[in-house]
Amino acid sequence: MQRDILIVGCGIFGAAIAWALGLRGLGHRVLIVDRQTPASGATSRAAGLVTQVRPDPSLQALAGETLAAMDLLQTRFGEDVGRHRVGALHVGSQAQHEALAQMLRVCTAAGIRGQWQDKAQALAQSPWLNPDAFDIATFYPDECFVDPYLLSSAYLRGALQMGAKLRLDTRVAHITHQAGAVTGVALEDGTVLPAGIVVNAAGAWSNLLSAELGLPLPMAPVRSQYWITERAPDFSPGTPIVFLTDIRAYARPEVGALLFGIRESAPAVAAPRELPENLEGFVFDAADPHGWGNLAEAFEPLSHHFPAIERLGMAHYITGPSNYTPDGQPIVGASAAIAGLLVATGCNGSGITYSAGVGRLIAELIGGETPFVDASRLDPARALHIDPFSRAFLQACAHARATKSTG
Ligand SMILES: Cc1cc2nc3c(=O)[nH]c(=O)nc-3n(C[C@H](O)[C@H](O)[C@H](O)COP(=O)(O)OP(=O)(O)OC[C@H]3O[C@@H](n4cnc5c(N)ncnc54)[C@H](O)[C@@H]3O)c2cc1C
């Protein structure tokens, strides 16, 4: 008899894990629980970039799995995940030459299609760019963006079709264990749901369940944010994602407008207990709810690359918690101390991108298979000495976002 699997959290990680378990057909009963509605946490707030162009082979492989999953979801499950295969331009000054060349070498070696792009061609693709703001460009045609809600829902529907069950309005208060093995979860109303395997995929709230088990997760919820301009003719839907490598900003088309994000020098960070269960209307900084301070700080270099920003109004602002880790690696794996306890979180602003890879990795660990990526750096127990709620640690996670490169 296989042990029952209980997944805490029905964001994109929980849904992708249930989907990957269904595909493997290991024979476990799978239950996903969430206290809110599916994808109502960070997932529905994401900008939806799915980018494989990264220096780290394991992270490339996690992303590659998501690209493959989108194909499978479409062909086998008939799902439209709102995928826009627009490709990504990485533009920069001559000072970025070695960095762009190195990324191109690493990606080419990994089989990711990419090439140097002629400046005139880059401008033809992205007419909103200031020609004086960059000298060189690389282009990766397979990079894309998706509708994160649709992708997450597609995983979930697939998982439910393959036998998983979903239970909403279900608040997990504790993960329970006895004699070194998981026994299930205790709900806030006192009910106990037994399970031999529990996957903590509770997003920004994961540490509230893990830390009390002696497994502090090295991550904290840092403010992630982006703005969407008014519509303008230069932002046709087919224009690529653009990474402005000198200023570590990105942009992509969004129904006739431009969606863009920046790297703040001092991002706001919250302790998990400060986050409400329902993120609707949540802001990190009541004094600056729309991140104008951060945008003002980035405005001059941004307007140099993107001159139209000076005349365009901002139609939308989206913000939410993204779980950053000081080492930039996600947190995916099994606890060595408590049998049957697994964790999947710590996305570093890339959880949509890694989703199917994380699902596959967790399914492989549960099935006792050799992981398809080197998972040693993703180990949930890699920083057992930290206090994940201390101000100093929260600041270290905010710093990780501030210094993260684009992509
Ligand atoms: C503004 C913004 C832009 C982003 N842009 C991108 C992008 O372009 N590309 C990309 O790849 N990633 C992006 N991300 C990151 C991405 O959104 C996250 O990595 C991803 O959504 C994390 O998914 P998750 O399932 O771990 O968490 P969530 O979606 O937050 O799901 C966690 C779930 O757990 C539930 N839960 C928590 N505690 C409990 C409990 N005790 N009991 C029951 N249920 C519980 C919550 O209700 C929630 O539904 C962005 C994030 C933000 C905020």
The ligand as an SDF file (V2000), in Angstrom:
LIG
                    3D

 53 58  0  0  0  0  0  0  0  0999 V2000
    4.9880   40.5920   -8.7520 C   0  0  0  0  0  0  0  0  0  0  0  0
    5.5390   39.2280   -9.0550 C   0  0  0  0  0  0  0  0  0  0  0  0
    6.0520   38.9530  -10.3280 C   0  0  0  0  0  0  0  0  0  0  0  0
    6.5520   37.6710  -10.6090 C   0  0  0  0  0  0  0  0  0  0  0  0
    6.9690   37.4040  -11.8860 N   0  0  0  0  0  0  0  0  0  0  0  0
    7.4010   36.1440  -12.1940 C   0  0  0  0  0  0  0  0  0  0  0  0
    7.7640   35.8260  -13.5320 C   0  0  0  0  0  0  0  0  0  0  0  0
    7.6800   36.6450  -14.4420 O   0  0  0  0  0  0  0  0  0  0  0  0
    8.2130   34.5740  -13.7820 N   0  0  0  0  0  0  0  0  0  0  0  0
    8.3140   33.6230  -12.8060 C   0  0  0  0  0  0  0  0  0  0  0  0
    8.7630   32.5130  -13.1010 O   0  0  0  0  0  0  0  0  0  0  0  0
    7.9540   33.9000  -11.5300 N   0  0  0  0  0  0  0  0  0  0  0  0
    7.5000   35.1340  -11.2030 C   0  0  0  0  0  0  0  0  0  0  0  0
    7.1280   35.4250   -9.9280 N   0  0  0  0  0  0  0  0  0  0  0  0
    7.2740   34.3920   -8.8770 C   0  0  0  0  0  0  0  0  0  0  0  0
    6.0930   33.4350   -8.8810 C   0  0  0  0  0  0  0  0  0  0  0  0
    4.8890   34.1350   -8.8250 O   0  0  0  0  0  0  0  0  0  0  0  0
    6.2140   32.5220   -7.6540 C   0  0  0  0  0  0  0  0  0  0  0  0
    7.4970   31.9460   -7.6600 O   0  0  0  0  0  0  0  0  0  0  0  0
    5.2230   31.3920   -7.6680 C   0  0  0  0  0  0  0  0  0  0  0  0
    3.9360   31.8570   -7.9120 O   0  0  0  0  0  0  0  0  0  0  0  0
    5.2960   30.6530   -6.3290 C   0  0  0  0  0  0  0  0  0  0  0  0
    4.2770   29.6910   -6.3250 O   0  0  0  0  0  0  0  0  0  0  0  0
    3.9600   28.9240   -4.9860 P   0  0  0  0  0  0  0  0  0  0  0  0
    3.0200   27.8470   -5.3540 O   0  0  0  0  0  0  0  0  0  0  0  0
    5.2240   28.5620   -4.3030 O   0  0  0  0  0  0  0  0  0  0  0  0
    3.2790   30.0190   -4.0220 O   0  0  0  0  0  0  0  0  0  0  0  0
    1.8060   30.6440   -4.0030 P   0  0  0  0  0  0  0  0  0  0  0  0
    1.2700   30.8790   -5.3440 O   0  0  0  0  0  0  0  0  0  0  0  0
    1.8580   31.8210   -3.0860 O   0  0  0  0  0  0  0  0  0  0  0  0
    0.9250   29.4970   -3.3440 O   0  0  0  0  0  0  0  0  0  0  0  0
    1.0350   29.1340   -2.0020 C   0  0  0  0  0  0  0  0  0  0  0  0
   -0.3320   28.6390   -1.5510 C   0  0  0  0  0  0  0  0  0  0  0  0
   -0.2190   28.0770   -0.2510 O   0  0  0  0  0  0  0  0  0  0  0  0
   -1.4040   28.3580    0.4630 C   0  0  0  0  0  0  0  0  0  0  0  0
   -1.1250   28.2320    1.8890 N   0  0  0  0  0  0  0  0  0  0  0  0
   -0.1520   28.8890    2.5860 C   0  0  0  0  0  0  0  0  0  0  0  0
   -0.1680   28.4890    3.8740 N   0  0  0  0  0  0  0  0  0  0  0  0
   -1.1550   27.5900    3.9920 C   0  0  0  0  0  0  0  0  0  0  0  0
   -1.6580   26.8460    5.0920 C   0  0  0  0  0  0  0  0  0  0  0  0
   -1.1090   26.9550    6.3190 N   0  0  0  0  0  0  0  0  0  0  0  0
   -2.7180   26.0150    4.8830 N   0  0  0  0  0  0  0  0  0  0  0  0
   -3.2650   25.8980    3.6400 C   0  0  0  0  0  0  0  0  0  0  0  0
   -2.8230   26.5760    2.5820 N   0  0  0  0  0  0  0  0  0  0  0  0
   -1.7750   27.4190    2.7320 C   0  0  0  0  0  0  0  0  0  0  0  0
   -1.7420   29.7720    0.0340 C   0  0  0  0  0  0  0  0  0  0  0  0
   -3.1230   30.0560    0.2450 O   0  0  0  0  0  0  0  0  0  0  0  0
   -1.3600   29.7480   -1.4450 C   0  0  0  0  0  0  0  0  0  0  0  0
   -2.4570   29.4520   -2.2850 O   0  0  0  0  0  0  0  0  0  0  0  0
    6.6020   36.6750   -9.5990 C   0  0  0  0  0  0  0  0  0  0  0  0
    6.1070   36.9680   -8.3200 C   0  0  0  0  0  0  0  0  0  0  0  0
    5.5640   38.2150   -8.0520 C   0  0  0  0  0  0  0  0  0  0  0  0
    5.0100   38.4920   -6.6860 C   0  0  0  0  0  0  0  0  0  0  0  0
  1  2  1  0
  2  3  1  0
  2 52  2  0
  3  4  2  0
  4  5  1  0
  4 50  1  0
  5  6  2  0
  6  7  1  0
  6 13  1  0
  7  8  2  0
  7  9  1  0
  9 10  1  0
 10 11  2  0
 10 12  1  0
 12 13  2  0
 13 14  1  0
 14 15  1  0
 14 50  1  0
 15 16  1  0
 16 17  1  0
 16 18  1  0
 18 19  1  0
 18 20  1  0
 20 21  1  0
 20 22  1  0
 22 23  1  0
 23 24  1  0
 24 25  2  0
 24 26  1  0
 24 27  1  0
 27 28  1  0
 28 29  2  0
 28 30  1  0
 28 31  1  0
 31 32  1  0
 32 33  1  0
 33 34  1  0
 33 48  1  0
 34 35  1  0
 35 36  1  0
 35 46  1  0
 36 37  1  0
 36 45  1  0
 37 38  2  0
 38 39  1  0
 39 40  1  0
 39 45  2  0
 40 41  1  0
 40 42  2  0
 42 43  1  0
 43 44  2  0
 44 45  1  0
 46 47  1  0
 46 48  1  0
 48 49  1  0
 50 51  2  0
 51 52  1  0
 52 53  1  0
M  END
$$$$
